[in-house]
């Protein structure tokens, strides 16, 4: 089973930069996107009967938003945390037979950290939400979590200590989330790699020089680790300031683990 996640930083713009071609090339079972930046009716992506589409639009136009395209029909769907009608379109949860898929776009604390308190409150609610799901069946969390967890996860970590996305508070909440029974799939396969990033600023030559941050993740319930076969980053794929990430699992093992939960 192949899953893809990509912060497209505006889906309409990304479509004009090769999104559909990449989507079809990957032929993923589940393809999740964040920061769609559109409202219902502003785009039509026709992938035929192969994919069902699930959208969570932000109330504010041109802002945030998440979506999931899936070959497998979910048993149920949820939008926001605890069905609270969250206005920024940051969460889509799909329940499948053997696992939950949680596609998330975590709020940014902002450069001046003016949203750090909101971010901390979100992190608490999100962790409790994921733990509640995990108590019922395994969970796969994907998306832009807006934090570089370790020093390995960004190029210039020393000069970024305390900056948005690398504050002690944000990194601490990521540690708590992983401590609640989740595994960073990329680090499972690449525990020491320090040159793998998923986001680069638009400043000149930054991406070419690979001065980036790893802030996009596939996190999985600990009991799903035996089903993991690969986790990688498609850093060469353009179209956004983020690049896609991929997770692959052994479907038969996933089914056995899910059935035992």
C-alpha positions in Angstrom: 0.0 0.0 0.0 1.3 3.4 -1.0 0.4 6.7 0.7 1.5 10.1 -0.4 1.3 13.4 1.5 2.1 16.9 0.1 1.7 20.5 1.3 0.9 22.0 -2.1 0.8 25.6 -0.9 -2.1 26.4 -3.1 -3.6 23.5 -5.1 -4.7 25.6 -8.1 -1.1 26.9 -8.5 0.3 23.5 -8.0 -1.9 22.0 -10.6 -0.4 24.4 -13.1 3.1 23.2 -12.0 2.6 19.5 -12.6 0.4 18.2 -9.7 -1.8 16.1 -11.9 1.1 14.5 -13.7 2.8 13.6 -10.4 -0.5 12.3 -8.9 -1.1 10.0 -11.8 2.5 8.8 -11.8 2.5 7.9 -8.2 -0.8 5.9 -8.5 -1.1 6.0 -4.7 -3.8 4.2 -2.7 -4.2 7.4 -0.6 -3.0 10.8 -1.5 -3.3 13.6 1.1 -2.7 17.3 0.5 -2.5 20.3 2.8 -2.8 24.0 2.3 -5.2 23.7 -0.6 -6.1 27.4 -0.3 -9.4 27.2 -2.0 -13.2 26.9 -1.5 -15.7 24.4 -2.8 -16.3 24.8 -6.5 -13.0 26.5 -7.2 -11.3 23.5 -8.7 -12.4 20.3 -10.4 -10.0 17.3 -10.2 -11.4 14.5 -12.2 -9.7 11.2 -11.4 -12.7 9.1 -12.5 -14.2 6.4 -10.3 -10.8 5.3 -9.1 -10.6 7.9 -6.3 -13.1 9.2 -3.7 -12.4 12.8 -2.6 -12.7 14.3 0.9 -12.3 18.0 1.4 -12.1 20.3 4.5 -12.2 23.9 3.4 -11.2 26.8 5.6 -13.9 29.5 6.1 -11.3 32.2 5.2 -10.8 32.3 1.4 -7.5 31.4 0.0 -6.3 30.0 3.4 -5.3 26.6 4.8 -7.5 23.6 3.8 -6.9 19.9 3.5 -8.1 17.1 1.2 -7.7 13.3 0.8 -8.0 11.3 -2.4 -8.4 7.6 -1.8 -9.0 4.4 -3.8 -10.4 2.7 -0.7 -13.8 3.7 0.4 -13.7 4.7 4.1 -16.1 3.5 6.7 -16.5 7.0 8.1 -15.2 10.5 7.7 -14.5 13.3 10.2 -13.5 16.9 9.8 -11.7 18.9 12.5 -10.8 17.7 15.9 -13.6 16.0 17.8 -16.1 17.2 15.2 -15.8 20.7 16.6 -16.4 22.4 13.2 -12.8 23.8 13.3 -12.9 26.8 10.9 -9.5 26.6 9.3 -9.9 23.3 7.5 -6.9 21.7 9.1 -8.0 18.1 9.6 -9.5 15.2 7.6 -9.9 11.9 9.3 -10.9 8.8 7.4 -11.7 5.5 9.1 -10.8 2.4 7.1 -11.2 -1.3 8.1 -7.8 -1.7 9.7 -6.6 1.9 10.5 -7.5 5.6 10.7 -5.9 8.1 8.3 -5.4 11.5 9.8 -4.4 14.2 7.4 -3.4 17.4 9.2 -2.1 20.9 8.6 -0.8 22.1 12.0 -1.1 25.8 12.8 2.0 27.9 12.4 3.2 29.8 15.4 4.1 32.7 13.1 7.5 34.4 12.9 6.7 36.6 15.9 5.4 33.6 17.8 2.0 35.4 18.2 0.2 32.1 17.7 2.4 30.0 19.9 -0.2 29.8 22.7 -2.9 28.8 20.2 -0.4 26.3 18.8 0.2 24.8 22.2 -3.6 24.4 22.8 -4.0 22.8 19.4 -1.2 20.3 20.1 -2.9 19.2 23.4 -6.2 18.7 21.7 -4.6 17.0 18.7 -2.7 14.5 20.9 -5.7 13.6 22.9 -7.7 13.2 19.6 -5.1 10.8 18.1 -4.8 8.9 21.3 -8.6 8.3 21.3 -8.4 7.0 17.8 -5.4 4.8 18.5 -7.3 3.2 21.4 -9.8 1.8 18.8 -7.5 0.9 15.9 -4.0 1.8 14.5 -3.5 5.4 13.3 -1.5 6.8 10.4 -1.0 10.6 10.8 0.3 12.5 7.8 0.8 16.1 6.9 2.6 19.3 7.6 3.2 19.4 11.3 5.1 22.7 11.1 8.0 21.6 13.4 11.5 20.3 12.9 11.7 17.9 15.8 15.4 17.2 16.0 18.6 19.1 15.1 18.9 16.6 12.3 15.7 17.9 10.8 16.9 21.3 9.6 20.1 22.6 8.0 21.0 25.6 10.2 19.6 24.4 13.6 21.9 26.5 15.8 20.8 29.8 14.3 17.1 28.7 14.4 16.8 27.8 18.1 13.7 29.6 19.4 12.4 30.5 15.9 8.9 29.4 14.8 9.0 25.7 14.0 12.0 25.1 16.2 11.0 26.5 19.6 11.5 24.3 22.7 7.7 24.4 23.1 6.9 23.1 19.6 9.6 20.4 19.7 8.4 19.4 23.2 4.9 18.8 21.9 6.2 16.7 19.1 8.1 14.6 21.6 4.9 14.2 23.6 3.0 13.1 20.5 5.6 10.5 19.7 5.6 9.5 23.3 1.9 8.8 23.1 2.5 5.8 21.0 3.5 7.1 17.5 6.6 6.5 15.4 8.2 8.9 13.0 8.4 6.5 9.9 11.2 8.4 8.2 13.4 8.3 11.3 12.6 4.6 11.7 14.3 3.9 8.4 16.9 6.8 8.5 17.7 7.5 12.2 20.9 9.5 11.5 20.2 11.2 8.2 20.7 15.0 8.4 20.3 16.1 4.8 16.6 15.1 4.1 14.2 18.0 4.1 10.7 18.7 3.0 10.4 22.5 3.0 12.6 25.3 1.7 12.1 29.0 1.8 11.6 30.9 -1.5 14.8 32.9 -1.0 17.3 32.6 -3.9 19.3 29.4 -4.2 18.0 28.0 -0.9 16.5 24.9 -2.4 19.3 24.4 -4.8 21.7 24.4 -1.8 19.3 22.2 0.2 19.0 24.6 3.1 15.8 23.2 4.3 13.6 21.9 7.1 11.9 18.5 7.6 8.4 19.5 8.8 6.2 17.0 6.9 5.7 13.6 8.4 4.1 10.2 8.3 3.6 9.1 12.0 2.2 5.6 12.6 1.0 3.7 15.7 3.9 1.7 17.2 2.1 -1.6 16.4 2.2 -0.7 12.7 6.0 -0.7 12.5 6.2 -4.3 11.4 4.1 -3.4 8.4 6.3 -0.6 7.2 8.3 -1.2 4.1 9.6 2.2 3.1 9.4 5.9 4.0 11.0 8.5 1.7 11.0 12.1 0.5 10.6 13.1 -3.1 12.8 16.2 -2.8 13.2 16.6 -6.5 9.5 17.2 -7.1 8.7 20.9 -7.6 5.4 22.8 -7.6 5.4 23.9 -4.0 7.8 25.1 -1.3 7.2 21.7 0.2 7.9 18.4 -1.5 5.9 15.2 -1.3 6.6 12.4 1.1 5.8 8.7 0.7 5.0 5.8 3.0 4.7 2.2 1.9 3.3 -0.7 4.0 2.8 -4.4 3.5 -1.0 -4.6 3.1 -1.3 -8.2 4.5 0.7 -7.3 7.6 -1.4 -4.1 8.0 -4.5 -6.2 7.8 -3.3 -8.7 10.4 -2.3 -5.9 12.9 -5.5 -4.0 12.3 -7.6 -7.1 12.8 -5.9 -7.8 16.1 -6.6 -4.4 17.5 
